[in-house]
């Protein structure tokens, strides 16, 4: 009896420890509901085969953003993703079923709280096993089965694309209203960023015209992990999202409350993002740079609800509203929450001794929205080189010249030293790292040496040391503050409209008796001051 009691105490202690680790992820209630719903009452275990089947992905159609073609090998990779993940983490000690401790332990191994490097090791291990099960060769080598083990080998360009698309698919699962169709984003800017940062020949790549599938380059896994940890640190969250979505989907299927599917294909993502600067791929890349609530708000632009309705997060677009500070201000005034500003421009770029006209896209996040001030403001912010190569530049912590936005003063007061009118980021006044003029016609980009607010780096390829002036093609401002901030702005606009209407109205009662008005008496006196005035008695 003593041995039996000791075993029970050990199992109880292990169960408490596993449940504590699962609770730290916030998913313990979901795990408990899933297990109680699907566990066999007699054995108190979940069928391993049915559990593996619930993680299987199947899509009727797979489309890609832009002109990219989806390789035939990618759907085969997705077929093995769910089963490979289950085989890797959810291992039953006895064949046939998963006990509660085994189920919770598998979830903690896959989605538990761990360091960023361990999370990437786990994600790469999933990709490695999935590739092997799908019949693809992989050059990744893991020294042990531990999550923090060293990884050797390299990742090819095609493997990098497949890896990123696999992560996108795990994020897409459960977010789209149409679960039978998969939409893949254009991730060429992310791939180019990894190639430029991790390969020796990256600096000489033609980043504008190169086809990522046609590049046969190998990325050392060590350099790739360094790039991923600094550029897209929140990519690993797709793993926990995928597991939670699969468990919730299985619960909904048991309850008969699965997501409704429309008769036609749901191409809302492509409809919403095709004509804007913030495409799905760009929005996803920006969302991967930080682990906060802004990521979810940016992701809402990737996964719109209805393609027939305009995206309510788009506050301003110069293509529709017109260019200029005043047009921008009419649409962003009163919005006191984070705003993502995107600018598309074209200008001469030096490459191999010659200059050519190239288009590029940059962005910035204003944490408190726009303010009409003649000095820099803000407590934090981010700059982005978005296309053709993606890079993120966070705060350096040295200075606080995050944002500058100044309109012409309403009153015509003489100023011997007028402040610049336009939008700026970083640097100093008159010497900003980024400055857009008041007409949104020209943008000036300076070398990062003038800026101590943001991290150093080029905002577009081959930037050089001298200031670069380019023509602005389009400007967009996206709301990132959620519904609450949008409601506050709507209330502000209604108040402004009410005040404007009140100022326009004329009280006609003051003009009903013209003969007795002082204005008529003054006009009569000015007309003929010598005319005798008859006094009426």
C-alpha positions in Angstrom: 0.0 0.0 0.0 2.9 2.3 0.7 4.2 1.9 -2.9 0.7 2.6 -4.3 0.3 5.7 -2.2 3.7 6.9 -3.3 2.8 6.4 -6.9 -0.5 8.3 -6.5 1.2 11.2 -4.8 3.8 11.4 -7.7 1.0 11.3 -10.3 -0.9 14.0 -8.4 2.1 16.2 -8.1 2.9 15.8 -11.8 -0.7 16.6 -12.7 -0.6 19.8 -10.6 2.7 20.9 -12.2 1.4 20.3 -15.7 -1.9 22.1 -15.0 0.1 25.0 -13.5 2.2 25.3 -16.7 -0.9 25.0 -18.9 -2.7 27.7 -16.8 0.3 30.1 -17.4 -0.6 30.0 -21.1 -4.2 31.0 -20.5 -5.5 27.9 -22.3 -6.2 25.6 -19.3 -10.1 26.1 -19.5 -10.0 25.3 -23.2 -8.0 22.2 -22.6 -10.3 21.0 -19.8 -13.4 21.6 -21.9 -11.9 19.7 -24.9 -10.8 16.7 -22.8 -14.1 16.4 -20.9 -16.0 16.6 -24.1 -14.0 14.1 -26.1 -12.7 11.7 -23.5 -14.0 8.2 -23.3 -15.9 7.9 -20.0 -14.7 4.3 -19.5 -11.0 4.8 -20.2 -10.8 8.5 -19.4 -8.6 9.0 -22.5 -9.0 10.7 -25.9 -8.6 8.5 -28.9 -5.2 9.3 -30.4 -6.3 8.7 -34.0 -9.3 10.9 -33.8 -7.2 13.5 -32.0 -4.7 13.4 -34.9 -7.5 13.6 -37.4 -8.9 16.8 -35.8 -5.5 18.5 -36.6 -5.6 17.6 -40.3 -5.9 20.6 -42.7 -7.7 20.3 -45.9 -8.4 23.2 -48.4 -10.4 23.0 -51.6 -8.7 26.0 -53.1 -5.4 27.7 -52.5 -4.8 31.2 -54.0 -1.9 33.6 -53.6 -1.7 37.3 -53.5 -0.3 39.1 -56.5 1.2 37.1 -59.4 2.9 34.4 -57.3 2.2 30.8 -58.1 1.7 28.3 -55.3 4.1 25.3 -55.7 2.4 21.9 -56.0 4.5 20.7 -53.1 2.9 23.2 -50.6 -0.6 21.6 -50.3 1.2 18.2 -49.7 3.2 19.9 -46.9 0.0 21.2 -45.3 -1.6 17.7 -45.4 1.1 16.4 -43.1 1.4 19.5 -40.8 -1.3 18.6 -38.2 -0.5 14.9 -37.9 3.3 15.7 -37.7 2.6 18.2 -34.9 0.6 15.6 -32.9 3.2 12.9 -33.4 5.9 15.2 -32.2 4.3 16.5 -28.9 1.2 14.4 -28.0 2.7 10.9 -27.4 0.6 8.4 -25.5 2.6 6.1 -23.2 0.0 3.3 -23.8 -1.3 2.8 -27.3 -4.9 3.8 -28.0 -5.5 7.0 -26.1 -4.2 10.2 -24.5 -4.7 10.6 -20.8 -5.3 14.1 -19.3 -1.7 14.4 -18.1 -0.3 13.3 -21.5 -2.6 15.7 -23.3 -1.8 18.7 -21.1 1.9 17.8 -21.2 1.9 17.7 -25.0 0.3 21.2 -25.2 2.8 22.6 -22.8 5.7 21.2 -24.8 4.2 22.7 -28.0 2.7 26.0 -26.8 4.0 26.5 -23.2 5.8 29.6 -22.1 9.5 29.5 -23.2 12.2 31.8 -24.5 12.0 33.2 -28.0 14.9 31.0 -29.2 13.3 27.9 -27.8 10.0 28.8 -29.5 11.8 29.1 -32.8 13.6 25.8 -32.2 10.2 24.2 -31.6 8.7 25.7 -34.7 11.6 24.6 -36.9 11.3 21.1 -35.5 7.6 21.0 -36.6 8.6 22.2 -40.1 11.5 19.7 -40.3 9.3 16.7 -39.3 6.5 17.9 -41.6 8.8 18.2 -44.5 10.2 14.7 -43.9 6.7 13.2 -43.7 5.7 14.9 -46.9 8.7 13.4 -48.7 10.9 16.5 -48.9 14.6 16.6 -48.0 15.7 19.0 -45.2 19.2 20.1 -44.3 18.3 20.9 -40.7 20.0 18.8 -38.0 19.0 18.8 -34.3 21.6 17.7 -31.8 19.0 16.4 -29.4 15.3 16.2 -28.6 15.4 19.1 -26.2 13.7 22.3 -27.0 16.9 24.4 -26.4 19.2 22.1 -28.4 21.6 23.4 -31.0 20.4 23.3 -34.7 22.9 22.9 -37.5 22.5 23.0 -41.3 20.8 25.5 -43.6 17.5 26.6 -45.1 17.1 27.0 -48.8 15.1 29.9 -50.4 12.2 27.6 -51.3 12.2 26.1 -47.8 12.1 29.6 -46.4 9.0 30.5 -48.5 7.3 27.2 -47.5 8.2 27.8 -43.8 6.7 31.3 -43.8 3.6 30.2 -45.6 3.2 27.3 -43.2 3.3 29.8 -40.3 0.8 32.1 -42.1 -1.5 29.1 -42.6 -1.5 28.3 -38.9 -2.4 32.0 -38.2 -5.1 31.9 -40.9 -6.7 28.8 -39.4 -9.7 29.9 -37.3 -9.5 33.5 -38.4 -11.1 33.2 -41.8 -14.8 32.9 -42.2 -14.3 30.5 -45.1 -12.3 27.5 -43.7 -12.2 25.5 -47.0 -10.3 28.2 -48.9 -6.7 29.3 -48.2 -5.3 32.6 -49.2 -1.5 33.0 -49.1 0.1 36.5 -48.9 3.0 37.9 -51.0 6.0 37.5 -48.7 8.7 38.4 -51.2 9.7 41.4 -49.0 10.2 39.1 -46.0 12.2 36.6 -48.0 14.4 39.3 -49.5 15.0 40.7 -46.0 16.3 37.3 -44.8 18.4 36.7 -48.0 20.0 40.2 -47.7 20.7 39.7 -44.0 21.8 36.0 -44.0 23.7 35.3 -47.2 27.0 36.6 -48.6 25.5 37.3 -52.0 22.5 39.1 -50.5 24.1 42.5 -50.9 24.4 42.1 -54.7 20.8 40.9 -55.2 18.5 42.8 -57.5 15.8 43.0 -54.9 13.3 44.7 -57.2 13.2 42.2 -60.1 14.3 38.9 -58.5 11.9 36.0 -58.3 12.3 34.4 -54.9 11.4 30.9 -56.2 14.2 31.2 -58.8 16.9 32.0 -56.2 19.0 29.0 -55.2 20.6 30.3 -52.1 21.2 28.6 -48.7 20.7 30.5 -45.4 22.8 29.2 -42.5 20.3 28.3 -39.8 22.3 30.3 -37.2 22.1 33.5 -39.2 18.5 32.8 -40.1 17.5 32.5 -36.4 19.3 35.7 -35.6 17.4 37.5 -38.3 14.1 36.0 -37.3 14.5 36.8 -33.6 15.3 40.5 -34.4 13.0 41.1 -37.3 9.9 38.9 -36.8 10.0 37.8 -33.1 6.3 37.0 -32.8 6.2 34.6 -35.6 6.2 31.7 -33.2 2.8 32.7 -31.8 1.2 31.0 -34.8 1.9 27.6 -33.2 -0.3 28.3 -30.1 -2.9 30.0 -32.2 -3.1 26.9 -34.5 -3.5 24.5 -31.6 -6.1 26.6 -29.9 -8.1 27.0 -33.2 -8.0 23.3 -33.9 -9.2 22.4 -30.3 -12.0 25.0 -30.5 -13.0 23.8 -34.0 -13.3 20.3 -32.7 -15.4 21.5 -29.8 -17.7 23.5 -32.2 -18.1 20.4 -34.4 -19.1 18.3 -31.3 -21.6 21.0 -30.3 -22.9 21.4 -33.9 -22.0 25.1 -33.8 -19.3 25.1 -36.5 -18.5 28.2 -38.6 -21.0 29.0 -41.3 -19.7 28.6 -44.8 -21.0 30.7 -47.6 -21.9 29.2 -51.0 -19.2 31.2 -52.9 -15.6 31.5 -52.2 -14.5 34.0 -49.7 -11.9 36.1 -51.4 -12.4 39.1 -49.1 -8.7 39.3 -48.2 -7.7 39.7 -51.8 -10.5 42.1 -52.5 -9.7 44.3 -49.6 -5.9 44.4 -49.9 -5.2 44.3 -53.7 -5.6 48.0 -54.2 -4.1 49.4 -51.0 -0.5 49.8 -49.9 -1.2 47.7 -46.9 -1.5 44.3 -48.5 -2.0 41.1 -46.5 1.7 40.2 -46.7 2.8 43.7 -45.6 0.3 43.8 -42.8 1.4 40.4 -41.6 5.1 41.3 -41.6 4.4 44.5 -39.6 2.4 42.5 -37.1 5.2 40.1 -36.6 7.6 42.8 -35.3 6.0 43.1 -31.9 4.1 41.2 -29.3 1.3 43.5 -28.2 -2.3 44.4 -28.9 -1.2 46.3 -32.1 -0.4 43.0 -33.7 -4.0 41.9 -33.5 -5.3 45.2 -34.9 -2.9 45.0 -37.8 -3.8 41.4 -38.4 -7.5 42.5 -38.7 -6.4 44.1 -41.9 -5.1 40.7 -43.1 -8.4 38.9 -42.3 -11.2 41.3 -43.2 -14.8 40.1 -42.5 -16.5 41.1 -45.7 -14.8 42.0 -49.0 -17.9 43.9 -50.2 -17.5 46.5 -47.5 -14.7 49.0 -47.2 -12.2 48.3 -44.4 -13.2 50.6 -41.6 -9.6 50.7 -40.3 -8.5 52.8 -43.4 -8.7 56.3 -42.1 -7.1 58.1 -45.1 -5.9 57.3 -48.5 -4.6 60.0 -50.8 -5.9 58.2 -53.9 -9.5 58.6 -52.6 -9.4 61.7 -50.3 -6.8 63.8 -52.2 -3.2 64.7 -51.3 -2.1 67.2 -48.7 -1.9 67.8 -45.0 -5.4 69.4 -44.9 -7.0 66.4 -46.5 -5.2 64.0 -44.1 -6.2 66.1 -41.1 -9.9 66.0 -42.0 -9.8 62.2 -41.7 -7.5 61.6 -38.8 -8.4 64.5 -36.5 -9.9 63.3 -33.2 -8.3 59.9 -33.5 -6.1 59.6 -30.4 -4.8 56.1 -30.8 -2.0 54.3 -32.7 -2.0 55.0 -36.5 0.0 53.3 -39.1 1.2 55.6 -41.9 2.3 54.2 -45.2 4.0 56.1 -48.0 4.7 54.9 -51.5 7.3 56.8 -53.4 9.5 56.6 -56.5 12.9 58.1 -57.1 16.3 57.5 -58.5 18.3 54.7 -56.9 22.0 54.2 -57.4 22.8 50.7 -58.4 26.1 49.4 -60.0 27.1 52.9 -61.0 23.9 53.9 -62.7 20.7 55.5 -61.5 17.2 54.1 -62.2 13.7 55.0 -61.2 12.4 52.6 -58.5 9.4 52.4 -56.3 9.5 51.6 -52.6 7.2 51.7 -49.6 8.0 52.8 -46.1 5.9 53.1 -43.0 5.7 54.5 -39.4 3.5 53.9 -36.3 2.4 56.9 -34.3 1.4 55.6 -30.9 -0.9 58.6 -30.0 -2.1 59.5 -33.4 -1.4 62.8 -35.2 -1.0 66.1 -33.3 -0.8 69.6 -34.8 2.4 70.8 -33.1 5.5 72.7 -34.1 7.8 70.4 -32.1 8.4 66.7 -32.0 6.1 64.6 -29.9 5.5 61.0 -28.9 6.7 58.5 -26.3 7.5 55.6 -28.7 7.2 54.6 -32.3 8.5 52.4 -35.1 9.8 52.9 -38.6 9.5 50.3 -41.4 11.2 49.6 -44.6 8.4 47.6 -46.2 9.0 47.1 -49.9 11.0 45.7 -51.7 12.9 44.6 -48.5 11.4 44.5 -45.1 13.1 45.9 -42.0 11.8 47.3 -38.8 13.4 50.1 -36.8 12.3 50.4 -33.2 13.2 53.1 -30.7 16.9 53.4 -29.8 16.1 55.0 -26.4 18.6 57.9 -27.0 16.2 60.6 -28.1 12.4 61.1 -28.3 11.9 62.9 -31.6 9.4 60.2 -32.7 6.9 62.2 -34.8 6.4 65.7 -36.1 3.2 67.0 -37.9 2.5 70.7 -38.3 -0.2 72.5 -40.3 -0.2 76.1 -41.4 -1.3 78.3 -38.5 -4.9 79.4 -38.8 -4.2 83.0 -37.9 -2.0 85.1 -40.3 0.6 86.0 -37.8 4.1 87.0 -39.0 6.8 84.5 -37.9 10.4 85.4 -38.5 11.4 81.7 -38.2 8.4 79.7 -39.5 8.3 76.0 -38.6 8.4 73.4 -41.3 4.9 72.4 -42.5 4.6 68.6 -43.1 5.1 65.3 -41.4 8.5 64.1 -40.1 10.0 61.2 -38.2 13.3 61.0 -36.3 16.3 63.4 -36.6 15.9 67.1 -35.7 13.7 69.9 -36.9 14.8 70.8 -40.5 17.0 67.7 -40.6 14.4 64.9 -40.2 15.2 61.3 -41.1 11.9 61.2 -43.0 10.0 64.3 -44.0 6.9 64.6 -46.2 6.0 68.1 -47.5 2.6 69.7 -46.9 1.3 68.8 -50.4 2.3 65.2 -50.2 4.2 65.7 -53.4 7.8 65.1 -52.2 9.4 63.0 -49.5 12.9 63.4 -48.2 14.9 60.5 -46.7 18.1 61.2 -44.9 20.8 58.8 -43.6 20.3 57.3 -40.2 23.3 59.2 -38.9 21.1 62.3 -38.5 18.7 60.3 -36.2 19.2 59.1 -32.7 15.6 58.3 -32.0 15.2 55.2 -34.1 17.5 52.2 -34.8 20.0 52.7 -37.7 19.4 51.1 -41.1 18.5 51.9 -44.7 14.8 52.6 -45.4 15.2 51.4 -49.0 18.0 49.5 -50.8 21.1 51.4 -51.8 20.1 54.5 -49.9 23.5 56.0 -49.5 24.7 58.8 -47.3 23.2 61.9 -49.1 19.6 63.0 -48.6 17.2 61.5 -51.2 14.2 63.3 -52.6 11.5 61.2 -54.2 8.0 61.7 -55.6 5.1 60.6 -53.4 2.7 58.2 -55.2 0.3 57.4 -52.4 -0.2 57.9 -48.7 -2.4 55.8 -46.3 -3.3 56.1 -42.6 -4.6 53.0 -40.9 -6.4 53.0 -37.5 -4.9 50.6 -34.9 -6.9 51.6 -31.8 -9.9 49.3 -32.2 -13.6 50.1 -32.1 -13.4 52.3 -28.9 -11.0 54.8 -30.5 -13.1 54.9 -33.6 -16.2 55.7 -31.6 -14.4 58.5 -29.8 -13.4 60.0 -33.2 -17.0 59.7 -34.5 -18.3 61.5 -31.5 -15.6 64.2 -32.0 -16.6 64.6 -35.6 -20.3 65.0 -34.7 -19.5 67.7 -32.2 -17.4 69.6 -34.8 -20.2 69.3 -37.3 -22.7 70.7 -34.8 -20.4 73.6 -33.9 -19.9 74.3 -37.6 -23.6 74.3 -38.3 -24.2 76.6 -35.4 -21.7 79.1 -36.6 -23.2 79.1 -40.1 -26.8 79.8 -38.9 -28.1 83.4 -38.9 -30.6 84.5 -36.4 -33.2 86.2 -38.7 -35.1 87.7 -35.8 -32.4 90.4 -35.5 -33.4 91.6 -39.0 -37.2 91.6 -38.7 -37.4 95.3 -37.8 -35.0 97.2 -40.1 -36.5 100.6 -39.4 -35.6 100.5 -35.7 -32.2 98.9 -36.2 -29.0 100.9 -35.3 -27.5 99.7 -38.7 -30.2 101.7 -40.6 -29.6 104.8 -38.5 -25.9 104.7 -39.2 -26.4 104.2 -42.9 -28.8 107.1 -43.1 -26.3 109.3 -41.3 -23.5 108.3 -43.6 -25.7 108.8 -46.7 -26.6 112.5 -46.0 -25.3 113.7 -42.6 -26.7 117.3 -43.3 -30.3 116.2 -43.9 -32.7 117.5 -41.3 -34.2 114.7 -39.2 -37.8 115.1 -38.6 -38.9 114.4 -35.1 -42.1 112.5 -34.9 -44.3 113.5 -32.0 
